[in-house]
Amino acid sequence: MNKWLWLGYAKVAPGVYRPLHLVIVSDGQRRRLTVATVYDPSQTPHMWDETYTVRLCWKPANA
């Protein structure tokens, strides 16, 4: 199984965009891609760099 993290942006207001991460997995056999989860990395900004492309921390702040 292969797994990828895709970064995109959703328009939430005129000129305002919110980052979105999609975790996509492939089963390898049938060449099928499945979206495993979608989340907003700006909800945990301490875990990401300012571009949301590099994860800085693997543990949530409240854990």
Residue, then its C-alpha position, 0 to 999 in steps of 0.5 A: m500500500n502506498k500513501w501520499l499527502w496532498l496539499g491544496y487550498a479551499k476558497v472560503a471567502p473572496g480572496v481567502y483560502r484555507p489549506l487542506h491536506l488529503v491523505i490518499v492511499s493506493d491498494g496497489q492491486r487494482r490501481r485504485l486511489t482512495v481518500a483516507t482523510v481530509y483535514d485542515p493543518s491550520q487547526t494545529p499550526h504548531m505541528w507545521d511550518e508556515t507553508y504547511t508542507v513540513r511537519l515539525c511535530w508528531k504529537p498534538a499540543n494537548a496530548 
